[in-house]
Amino acid sequence: MKKSFPKIHLATLVAIGIGMALLFTFSNEEPSNTPIVITVPIDVAEPSSNDSTETPNADSVPLAEPVFEEDWQTVKVNSGDNLSTLFRRIGLTPQDVYRISKATKSSKALTKLKPGQSLDFIINQGSIEKIRHVKNQLEQDLVIRNEDGGYSIQKIVREPDLRPKFAKGTIQSSLFVDGNKAGLSQKKLMELANIFGWDIDFALDIRAGDSFAVLYEEKFLDDRPFGEGNILAAQFINQDRIVNAIRYTDGNYYNEKGYSMRKAFLRSPVDFFRISSKYNPKRLHPILKTVRPHRGVDYAAATGTPIKASGDGKVIWRGTKGGYGRTVIIQHAGIYTTLYAHMSKYNSKVRSGSRVKQGQVIGYIGMSGTATGPHLHYEFRVNGVHKNPLKVKFPNVQPLNKEQLKSFKPLAEDHLDQLQAYKLGSP
């Protein structure tokens, strides 16, 4: 009688046999621990039908690693750099330069590269996925690769946050000195002088005890100070005379009644000066020692100090004029003329017959002609008759119309209320 294996022994033998068969089968295959990565440069041509190399099945190629923001590679723009040198520095080819230049040609992105800027790249398996041109902290161009292999351009512009800021001060020395003590920058002080310059002569009218208050914008980016914005409202108290200025939506400044702070003429054609000689019909000439009328005002300042056109007009004289030396004469609105003499040089853009705008630099202070020191001799004439530039009443610019006043008056009241609250310490 034959003996049979117990069932448990038989099952064990079968399992061992299957295991050995599987081990033998896998020992004949290549190990596949290393992932297959295929990098295809953008400029590689399509394979021909005669190419014997097999194209791997898409299922056998692992997915590309995800691209995170920290994968940006940055190249700084130096003097003399262009797109080619920057691409080469990061390991890209001339074909890449050509392809990106062609894609961005119509938008003009990546064309204006300046030293100090940067180009950031995300490169994935040899292909440019993104390029970021950081122009400054507020502007950047973003070039993004599309699914079809083309590129789209995005212009990104950030806007800083605007927060109100207040400054006030009392004049003890000058607007410039006491304004600095109050925390105003040189730029803001110049703006303040320009706003009130038609009503207040900062060389002659200022007295100790005069005061000023300014409400302006401060810019913030990512909760950090990022510069200054516009002056929203300002007040100057000059010899007990209160002068208010409010910024309207057109960018100009008006008093609380809607009359423009800008007049047809500047009160002074020079900033930060000293008046060395006033209008005097019976003045003794300092050089000739004879009584000769002085029909203008002399503004003493350093050689090279800019001289500004006091109003819009047309240049009717530019050249040497006897004892006046280098001189410019401007005609305004038919009946007014202003004369600027003793210049060291002219603004090259200002010529006889050219049009000039109020505040435009027309020349620079000097001592050409008959002069004892560097200064500007300035004359103001109405219908050919000399007037004292320091006392003549200037015509006003057109005020806001009734429709504009509807939106201006609530704005003015609000800003002036804020200004008063800040002055009292209870904003």
ZAMARGU-4260 file (C-alpha; in steps of 0.2 Angstrom, whole numbers, plus 5000, padded with zeros to 4 digits):
<rodrens>
0) 5000/5000/5000 | 5007/5017/4995 | 5009/5031/5007 | 5003/5048/5002 | 5010/5065/5008
5) 5000/5074/5021 | 4991/5088/5013 | 5001/5101/5023 | 5018/5094/5016 | 5011/5095/4999
10) 5006/5113/5000 | 5023/5118/5006 | 5032/5109/4992 | 5020/5118/4979 | 5024/5135/4987
15) 5043/5132/4986 | 5042/5127/4968 | 5032/5143/4963 | 5044/5154/4973 | 5059/5147/4964
20) 5051/5149/4947 | 5048/5168/4951 | 5065/5170/4957 | 5073/5163/4941 | 5061/5173/4930
25) 5066/5190/4938 | 5084/5186/4939 | 5085/5187/4920 | 5078/5205/4919 | 5088/5222/4920
30) 5086/5231/4937 | 5075/5246/4935 | 5079/5257/4951 | 5085/5272/4941 | 5070/5283/4934
35) 5071/5286/4916 | 5073/5305/4912 | 5073/5312/4895 | 5078/5330/4892 | 5073/5337/4875
40) 5081/5354/4870 | 5069/5366/4863 | 5078/5367/4847 | 5080/5348/4843 | 5073/5343/4826
45) 5059/5330/4825 | 5066/5313/4822 | 5064/5306/4804 | 5056/5290/4799 | 5073/5282/4795
50) 5079/5285/4813 | 5081/5268/4821 | 5080/5275/4839 | 5064/5270/4847 | 5054/5284/4855
55) 5049/5278/4873 | 5031/5276/4877 | 5024/5291/4887 | 5019/5279/4900 | 5037/5274/4903
60) 5043/5292/4906 | 5041/5298/4924 | 5032/5314/4927 | 5043/5330/4928 | 5047/5336/4945
65) 5035/5350/4950 | 5042/5368/4949 | 5041/5378/4965 | 5044/5397/4967 | 5061/5393/4975
70) 5067/5386/4959 | 5070/5404/4952 | 5088/5407/4946 | 5093/5425/4946 | 5105/5434/4934
75) 5109/5452/4938 | 5110/5465/4924 | 5127/5474/4923 | 5132/5488/4912 | 5134/5482/4894
80) 5123/5467/4897 | 5110/5462/4884 | 5099/5447/4882 | 5112/5436/4874 | 5125/5439/4888
85) 5112/5436/4902 | 5106/5420/4894 | 5123/5413/4891 | 5128/5417/4909 | 5114/5405/4915
90) 5118/5391/4902 | 5105/5395/4889 | 5109/5394/4870 | 5107/5407/4856 | 5092/5397/4850
95) 5084/5401/4866 | 5088/5420/4864 | 5080/5420/4847 | 5065/5411/4852 | 5061/5422/4867
100) 5066/5438/4857 | 5053/5433/4844 | 5040/5429/4856 | 5042/5445/4866 | 5044/5457/4851
105) 5027/5464/4850 | 5026/5467/4868 | 5043/5474/4869 | 5046/5464/4885 | 5064/5461/4890
110) 5070/5475/4878 | 5074/5489/4891 | 5087/5481/4902 | 5096/5493/4915 | 5110/5490/4926
115) 5104/5485/4944 | 5089/5476/4937 | 5087/5457/4937 | 5081/5442/4926 | 5074/5427/4935
120) 5072/5410/4926 | 5063/5394/4930 | 5071/5381/4918 | 5063/5363/4918 | 5072/5349/4909
125) 5081/5362/4898 | 5065/5371/4893 | 5062/5389/4899 | 5046/5389/4909 | 5046/5407/4915
130) 5056/5422/4914 | 5053/5437/4926 | 5061/5454/4922 | 5061/5464/4938 | 5062/5482/4933
135) 5060/5489/4951 | 5050/5485/4966 | 5034/5490/4958 | 5035/5484/4940 | 5040/5467/4932
140) 5036/5458/4916 | 5033/5439/4917 | 5035/5428/4901 | 5026/5411/4903 | 5027/5396/4893
145) 5011/5389/4886 | 5005/5371/4884 | 5007/5373/4865 | 5026/5379/4867 | 5022/5397/4864
150) 5024/5411/4877 | 5012/5424/4884 | 5017/5440/4892 | 5010/5447/4909 | 5014/5464/4915
155) 5013/5465/4934 | 5012/5482/4942 | 5011/5484/4961 | 5003/5499/4969 | 5010/5505/4986
160) 4998/5508/5000 | 4995/5527/5004 | 4994/5533/5022 | 4991/5551/5027 | 5006/5560/5036
165) 5006/5577/5044 | 5020/5590/5047 | 5019/5607/5055 | 5032/5620/5060 | 5035/5638/5065
170) 5047/5649/5055 | 5062/5655/5065 | 5075/5655/5051 | 5068/5650/5034 | 5056/5638/5027
175) 5070/5627/5021 | 5078/5626/5038 | 5063/5625/5049 | 5054/5613/5037 | 5068/5601/5039
180) 5067/5602/5057 | 5048/5598/5055 | 5053/5582/5046 | 5049/5588/5028 | 5061/5582/5015
185) 5070/5594/5003 | 5058/5588/4989 | 5042/5591/4999 | 5049/5608/5004 | 5052/5613/4986
190) 5034/5607/4982 | 5027/5617/4996 | 5037/5633/4989 | 5030/5630/4972 | 5012/5628/4978
195) 5012/5645/4988 | 5025/5653/4977 | 5012/5664/4968 | 5005/5671/4984 | 5020/5672/4995
200) 5038/5678/4992 | 5049/5667/5002 | 5063/5680/5001 | 5054/5695/5006 | 5037/5691/5014
205) 5042/5678/5027 | 5043/5683/5046 | 5048/5674/5062 | 5032/5667/5069 | 5025/5662/5052
210) 5019/5644/5052 | 5015/5630/5041 | 5005/5614/5041 | 5005/5600/5028 | 4995/5585/5025
215) 5003/5573/5013 | 5004/5555/5007 | 5017/5542/5013 | 5019/5527/5003 | 5021/5509/5010
220) 5026/5493/5002 | 5024/5477/5012 | 5021/5488/5027 | 5038/5497/5025 | 5040/5515/5020
225) 5042/5517/5001 | 5043/5536/4998 | 5032/5550/4998 | 5016/5554/4988 | 5007/5570/4984
230) 5003/5585/4996 | 4984/5583/4999 | 4982/5600/5008 | 4993/5614/5015 | 4991/5630/5025
235) 5003/5644/5027 | 5000/5658/5039 | 5011/5673/5033 | 5010/5689/5044 | 4993/5683/5051
240) 4986/5680/5033 | 4980/5662/5031 | 4983/5654/5014 | 4976/5637/5011 | 4979/5625/4996
245) 4970/5609/4992 | 4974/5596/4979 | 4960/5593/4967 | 4958/5577/4956 | 4966/5586/4941
250) 4983/5587/4950 | 4982/5606/4953 | 4980/5616/4969 | 4966/5628/4973 | 4961/5638/4988
255) 4945/5634/4998 | 4935/5644/4986 | 4941/5635/4970 | 4953/5648/4964 | 4969/5641/4957
260) 4985/5643/4967 | 4993/5645/4951 | 4993/5663/4944 | 4998/5668/4926 | 5015/5673/4933
265) 5027/5667/4946 | 5031/5679/4960 | 5050/5675/4958 | 5059/5667/4943 | 5073/5660/4955
270) 5072/5648/4970 | 5081/5652/4986 | 5089/5668/4982 | 5093/5685/4990 | 5087/5701/4983
275) 5102/5713/4981 | 5093/5727/4973 | 5074/5732/4972 | 5064/5742/4959 | 5070/5760/4961
280) 5067/5774/4948 | 5081/5785/4956 | 5094/5772/4961 | 5113/5777/4960 | 5121/5764/4948
285) 5134/5754/4958 | 5147/5755/4943 | 5143/5770/4933 | 5140/5781/4949 | 5126/5790/4941
290) 5108/5791/4945 | 5099/5779/4934 | 5082/5771/4936 | 5082/5753/4941 | 5067/5746/4933
295) 5068/5729/4939 | 5073/5718/4953 | 5090/5709/4956 | 5090/5692/4963 | 5108/5687/4969
300) 5112/5669/4969 | 5127/5657/4964 | 5133/5656/4946 | 5123/5642/4938 | 5107/5644/4948
305) 5093/5640/4936 | 5082/5654/4930 | 5063/5650/4927 | 5051/5658/4915 | 5038/5667/4926
310) 5024/5663/4914 | 5019/5654/4898 | 5025/5664/4882 | 5035/5666/4867 | 5054/5670/4867
315) 5056/5686/4857 | 5074/5689/4861 | 5089/5678/4865 | 5106/5686/4864 | 5118/5699/4871
320) 5110/5716/4874 | 5122/5729/4879 | 5125/5731/4898 | 5112/5717/4901 | 5124/5704/4894
325) 5116/5688/4890 | 5097/5691/4890 | 5081/5683/4886 | 5064/5692/4884 | 5048/5683/4884
330) 5031/5690/4878 | 5015/5684/4887 | 4997/5685/4881 | 5001/5700/4870 | 5002/5714/4883
335) 5015/5707/4896 | 5034/5705/4893 | 5047/5699/4906 | 5066/5702/4904 | 5080/5691/4911
340) 5098/5698/4911 | 5116/5694/4916 | 5115/5676/4912 | 5130/5665/4912 | 5122/5654/4899
345) 5106/5649/4891 | 5096/5634/4891 | 5101/5626/4874 | 5082/5622/4870 | 5076/5640/4872
350) 5079/5650/4856 | 5071/5665/4848 | 5053/5661/4843 | 5052/5646/4854 | 5037/5643/4866
355) 5041/5641/4884 | 5030/5635/4899 | 5029/5643/4916 | 5043/5636/4927 | 5053/5630/4913
360) 5072/5634/4915 | 5077/5646/4902 | 5095/5650/4908 | 5107/5651/4922 | 5113/5665/4933
365) 5129/5674/4929 | 5137/5691/4928 | 5138/5694/4910 | 5136/5713/4904 | 5138/5726/4917
370) 5137/5718/4934 | 5147/5717/4950 | 5142/5700/4955 | 5132/5685/4949 | 5113/5689/4949
375) 5098/5689/4939 | 5091/5706/4933 | 5072/5704/4931 | 5060/5716/4923 | 5041/5715/4921
380) 5032/5726/4909 | 5013/5729/4905 | 5010/5736/4887 | 5028/5741/4887 | 5027/5751/4904
385) 5039/5744/4918 | 5030/5738/4934 | 5038/5733/4950 | 5039/5714/4949 | 5037/5713/4968
390) 5021/5723/4969 | 5012/5721/4953 | 4995/5712/4954 | 4996/5696/4943 | 4980/5690/4934
395) 4972/5674/4940 | 4971/5658/4931 | 4953/5652/4927 | 4945/5645/4943 | 4935/5629/4944
400) 4918/5629/4936 | 4901/5626/4945 | 4901/5607/4940 | 4919/5605/4947 | 4915/5615/4963
405) 4902/5602/4967 | 4915/5588/4970 | 4929/5600/4975 | 4921/5609/4990 | 4917/5593/5000
410) 4935/5587/4997 | 4942/5604/5002 | 4932/5604/5018 | 4937/5586/5022 | 4956/5590/5020
415) 4955/5606/5029 | 4946/5598/5044 | 4960/5584/5044 | 4973/5598/5044 | 4965/5607/5058
420) 4963/5591/5068 | 4981/5587/5066 | 4986/5604/5071 | 4976/5602/5087 | 4983/5585/5090
425) 4967/5576/5088 | 4967/5567/5071
</rodrens>
